[in-house]
Amino acid sequence: MSTLTLLMGRGTAGLPPAEPIDFNGLVLPPSPNAHLAAPAGSTPERHEMTPLLPVSPEAAWAALRMLGEGEARTWKLAEWPDRRQVQWVVRTRFANFPDIVVGQIVPLPGGSGLFLYSRSLVGYSDFGVNRRRIAEWRARMDGALRAP
């Protein structure tokens, strides 16, 4: 897959086929262009910890699947309901760079755990874009779970 193909695509066009991520074995890139938020004890590597969601995995999965809806330059790439995992592509405003966002819900005692992972497909540094995106998506997830 060439960089030019990635940059010229619109939506999910030009991207390699989506594959589910195994967060238990995920090795984060050495470059500062990714950000992972994960439940405590769930993965050896992460940038921040997500708190327990005090809802069933089914309720959390329903909210997670809708997080990308209506977001500018965001398209659902794939989902795996059996894993409660979904992926989106988010394209940057100015250069059309594709970033991949992955969300997954796992059952935990007393509720659900949330994985959110955002990574750039092009470039070495993202100037904190993926970290900020994860913070925004976590806030939207919290809001979705509080909504009646």
BALUMBA-208160 format. One record per residue (C-alpha): residue number from 1; x, y negated, z. Coordinates in steps of 0.1 Angstrom, whole numbers. Layout:
BALUMBA-208160
atom k: NUM&c1: X&c2: Y&c3: Z .
...
This chain:
BALUMBA-208160
atom k: 1&c1: 0&c2: 0&c3: 0 .
atom k: 2&c1: 16&c2: -33&c3: -11 .
atom k: 3&c1: 14&c2: -65&c3: 9 .
atom k: 4&c1: 0&c2: -82&c3: -22 .
atom k: 5&c1: -29&c2: -56&c3: -23 .
atom k: 6&c1: -36&c2: -62&c3: 14 .
atom k: 7&c1: -37&c2: -100&c3: 9 .
atom k: 8&c1: -57&c2: -101&c3: -22 .
atom k: 9&c1: -85&c2: -79&c3: -9 .
atom k: 10&c1: -117&c2: -92&c3: 5 .
atom k: 11&c1: -134&c2: -75&c3: 35 .
atom k: 12&c1: -122&c2: -40&c3: 37 .
atom k: 13&c1: -109&c2: -39&c3: 1 .
atom k: 14&c1: -72&c2: -31&c3: -3 .
atom k: 15&c1: -69&c2: -14&c3: 31 .
atom k: 16&c1: -57&c2: 21&c3: 36 .
atom k: 17&c1: -83&c2: 46&c3: 47 .
atom k: 18&c1: -92&c2: 42&c3: 84 .
atom k: 19&c1: -81&c2: 69&c3: 108 .
atom k: 20&c1: -92&c2: 72&c3: 145 .
atom k: 21&c1: -66&c2: 62&c3: 170 .
atom k: 22&c1: -56&c2: 86&c3: 198 .
atom k: 23&c1: -50&c2: 61&c3: 226 .
atom k: 24&c1: -34&c2: 88&c3: 248 .
atom k: 25&c1: -5&c2: 91&c3: 224 .
atom k: 26&c1: -4&c2: 56&c3: 211 .
atom k: 27&c1: 31&c2: 40&c3: 209 .
atom k: 28&c1: 28&c2: 2&c3: 207 .
atom k: 29&c1: 49&c2: -14&c3: 180 .
atom k: 30&c1: 81&c2: -32&c3: 191 .
atom k: 31&c1: 70&c2: -63&c3: 173 .
atom k: 32&c1: 48&c2: -90&c3: 191 .
atom k: 33&c1: 19&c2: -86&c3: 167 .
atom k: 34&c1: -4&c2: -63&c3: 186 .
atom k: 35&c1: -23&c2: -63&c3: 219 .
atom k: 36&c1: -39&c2: -34&c3: 238 .
atom k: 37&c1: -63&c2: -37&c3: 267 .
atom k: 38&c1: -71&c2: -3&c3: 283 .
atom k: 39&c1: -85&c2: 13&c3: 315 .
atom k: 40&c1: -61&c2: 20&c3: 344 .
atom k: 41&c1: -43&c2: 53&c3: 341 .
atom k: 42&c1: -55&c2: 59&c3: 305 .
atom k: 43&c1: -24&c2: 53&c3: 285 .
atom k: 44&c1: 13&c2: 49&c3: 293 .
atom k: 45&c1: 15&c2: 17&c3: 273 .
atom k: 46&c1: -9&c2: -13&c3: 274 .
atom k: 47&c1: -7&c2: -51&c3: 277 .
atom k: 48&c1: -36&c2: -55&c3: 301 .
atom k: 49&c1: -60&c2: -34&c3: 321 .
atom k: 50&c1: -97&c2: -34&c3: 315 .
atom k: 51&c1: -120&c2: -31&c3: 345 .
atom k: 52&c1: -146&c2: -3&c3: 349 .
atom k: 53&c1: -178&c2: -11&c3: 330 .
atom k: 54&c1: -207&c2: -3&c3: 354 .
atom k: 55&c1: -229&c2: 11&c3: 327 .
atom k: 56&c1: -233&c2: 45&c3: 310 .
atom k: 57&c1: -210&c2: 54&c3: 281 .
atom k: 58&c1: -241&c2: 53&c3: 258 .
atom k: 59&c1: -250&c2: 17&c3: 268 .
atom k: 60&c1: -214&c2: 6&c3: 265 .
atom k: 61&c1: -211&c2: 23&c3: 231 .
atom k: 62&c1: -242&c2: 5&c3: 218 .
atom k: 63&c1: -228&c2: -28&c3: 229 .
atom k: 64&c1: -193&c2: -21&c3: 215 .
atom k: 65&c1: -207&c2: -11&c3: 180 .
atom k: 66&c1: -223&c2: -46&c3: 177 .
atom k: 67&c1: -192&c2: -67&c3: 188 .
atom k: 68&c1: -181&c2: -75&c3: 153 .
atom k: 69&c1: -216&c2: -84&c3: 140 .
atom k: 70&c1: -219&c2: -120&c3: 128 .
atom k: 71&c1: -182&c2: -128&c3: 134 .
atom k: 72&c1: -166&c2: -148&c3: 107 .
atom k: 73&c1: -143&c2: -128&c3: 84 .
atom k: 74&c1: -150&c2: -95&c3: 102 .
atom k: 75&c1: -161&c2: -63&c3: 86 .
atom k: 76&c1: -167&c2: -28&c3: 101 .
atom k: 77&c1: -141&c2: -5&c3: 87 .
atom k: 78&c1: -152&c2: 28&c3: 102 .
atom k: 79&c1: -167&c2: 44&c3: 132 .
atom k: 80&c1: -165&c2: 78&c3: 149 .
atom k: 81&c1: -195&c2: 83&c3: 172 .
atom k: 82&c1: -182&c2: 116&c3: 186 .
atom k: 83&c1: -152&c2: 96&c3: 199 .
atom k: 84&c1: -172&c2: 64&c3: 206 .
atom k: 85&c1: -146&c2: 46&c3: 186 .
atom k: 86&c1: -151&c2: 19&c3: 160 .
atom k: 87&c1: -127&c2: -2&c3: 138 .
atom k: 88&c1: -131&c2: -35&c3: 121 .
atom k: 89&c1: -109&c2: -56&c3: 98 .
atom k: 90&c1: -106&c2: -93&c3: 107 .
atom k: 91&c1: -91&c2: -115&c3: 80 .
atom k: 92&c1: -73&c2: -147&c3: 89 .
atom k: 93&c1: -88&c2: -179&c3: 77 .
atom k: 94&c1: -59&c2: -194&c3: 58 .
atom k: 95&c1: -38&c2: -166&c3: 45 .
atom k: 96&c1: -64&c2: -137&c3: 44 .
atom k: 97&c1: -40&c2: -115&c3: 65 .
atom k: 98&c1: -59&c2: -84&c3: 76 .
atom k: 99&c1: -58&c2: -75&c3: 113 .
atom k: 100&c1: -73&c2: -42&c3: 126 .
atom k: 101&c1: -94&c2: -42&c3: 158 .
atom k: 102&c1: -102&c2: -9&c3: 174 .
atom k: 103&c1: -127&c2: -4&c3: 202 .
atom k: 104&c1: -134&c2: 28&c3: 221 .
atom k: 105&c1: -156&c2: 38&c3: 251 .
atom k: 106&c1: -146&c2: 66&c3: 275 .
atom k: 107&c1: -167&c2: 80&c3: 303 .
atom k: 108&c1: -152&c2: 73&c3: 338 .
atom k: 109&c1: -165&c2: 81&c3: 373 .
atom k: 110&c1: -190&c2: 53&c3: 380 .
atom k: 111&c1: -193&c2: 39&c3: 345 .
atom k: 112&c1: -173&c2: 35&c3: 313 .
atom k: 113&c1: -138&c2: 25&c3: 303 .
atom k: 114&c1: -131&c2: 2&c3: 274 .
atom k: 115&c1: -101&c2: 2&c3: 250 .
atom k: 116&c1: -97&c2: -28&c3: 227 .
atom k: 117&c1: -67&c2: -29&c3: 204 .
atom k: 118&c1: -59&c2: -56&c3: 178 .
atom k: 119&c1: -29&c2: -54&c3: 155 .
atom k: 120&c1: -16&c2: -72&c3: 125 .
atom k: 121&c1: -9&c2: -52&c3: 93 .
atom k: 122&c1: 14&c2: -79&c3: 79 .
atom k: 123&c1: 42&c2: -98&c3: 95 .
atom k: 124&c1: 63&c2: -95&c3: 126 .
atom k: 125&c1: 48&c2: -121&c3: 150 .
atom k: 126&c1: 11&c2: -131&c3: 152 .
atom k: 127&c1: 17&c2: -162&c3: 175 .
atom k: 128&c1: -6&c2: -147&c3: 201 .
atom k: 129&c1: -36&c2: -143&c3: 178 .
atom k: 130&c1: -43&c2: -106&c3: 187 .
atom k: 131&c1: -40&c2: -114&c3: 225 .
atom k: 132&c1: -65&c2: -142&c3: 221 .
atom k: 133&c1: -88&c2: -121&c3: 200 .
atom k: 134&c1: -89&c2: -93&c3: 226 .
atom k: 135&c1: -97&c2: -119&c3: 253 .
atom k: 136&c1: -126&c2: -132&c3: 231 .
atom k: 137&c1: -139&c2: -97&c3: 223 .
atom k: 138&c1: -137&c2: -87&c3: 260 .
atom k: 139&c1: -158&c2: -118&c3: 270 .
atom k: 140&c1: -183&c2: -109&c3: 243 .
atom k: 141&c1: -185&c2: -73&c3: 255 .
atom k: 142&c1: -191&c2: -86&c3: 291 .
atom k: 143&c1: -219&c2: -109&c3: 277 .
atom k: 144&c1: -235&c2: -81&c3: 257 .
atom k: 145&c1: -236&c2: -59&c3: 288 .
atom k: 146&c1: -252&c2: -87&c3: 309 .
atom k: 147&c1: -278&c2: -95&c3: 283 .
atom k: 148&c1: -313&c2: -82&c3: 291 .
